[in-house]
């Protein structure tokens, strides 16, 4: 969805700043920083869960992580199946 912004974004923001102006360039730079921060946050969260999985002994922590993964997968499937 984020990658398609340049194709559909200007139509959504008809009264937004022109892309060639300083204000438009600043908005684009802030958008790119925000997207990069979000991607970095998701990747660090996944790395944290993988590290926790590998370090945990067999037991309650591993079972909690299995339930967490099952819930995340169910949310992803539900998100993908929703009507457009």
C-alpha positions in Angstrom: 0.0 0.0 0.0 2.8 2.4 0.9 4.6 1.7 -2.4 1.5 2.7 -4.4 1.3 6.1 -2.7 3.0 8.0 -5.6 0.3 6.6 -8.0 -2.8 7.3 -5.9 -1.6 9.8 -3.2 -1.8 13.0 -5.2 -5.4 12.2 -6.1 -6.3 11.9 -2.5 -4.6 15.2 -1.6 -5.8 17.5 -4.4 -5.2 20.6 -2.2 -1.8 19.4 -0.9 1.5 21.1 -1.5 2.9 20.9 -5.0 5.6 18.2 -5.3 8.3 20.5 -6.6 8.0 23.0 -3.7 10.2 23.0 -0.6 7.1 22.2 1.5 6.3 19.2 -0.8 9.9 18.0 -0.6 9.9 18.3 3.2 6.6 16.3 3.4 8.1 13.6 1.2 11.3 13.4 3.3 9.2 13.1 6.5 7.1 10.4 4.9 10.1 8.4 3.9 11.6 8.8 7.4 8.3 7.7 9.0 8.1 4.6 6.7 11.7 3.7 7.4 11.1 4.0 11.1 8.0 1.8 10.9 9.8 -0.9 8.9 12.8 -0.7 11.3 10.4 -1.1 14.3 8.7 -4.1 12.8 12.0 -5.8 11.9 13.4 -5.2 15.4 10.3 -6.6 16.9 10.5 -9.8 14.8 14.2 -10.1 15.7 13.3 -9.7 19.4 10.8 -12.5 19.1 13.1 -14.8 17.3 15.9 -14.2 19.9 13.4 -14.8 22.7 12.3 -18.0 21.0 15.8 -19.3 20.6 16.9 -18.5 24.2 13.8 -19.7 25.9 13.7 -23.1 27.5 11.0 -25.5 26.8 8.0 -24.4 28.8 5.7 -21.5 29.5 7.6 -18.8 27.6 7.7 -20.9 24.4 4.0 -21.7 24.7 3.2 -18.0 25.1 5.2 -17.2 22.0 3.3 -19.9 20.1 0.0 -18.3 21.1 1.3 -14.9 20.1 2.4 -16.2 16.7 -1.0 -17.9 16.2 -2.8 -14.6 17.0 -0.6 -12.6 14.7 -1.2 -15.0 11.8 -4.9 -15.0 12.5 -4.9 -11.2 12.4 -2.9 -11.2 9.2 -5.3 -13.6 7.5 -8.3 -11.6 8.7 -6.7 -8.4 7.4 -6.1 -10.0 3.9 -9.6 -11.4 3.7 -11.5 -8.2 4.4 -13.5 -6.7 1.6 -11.8 -3.8 -0.3 
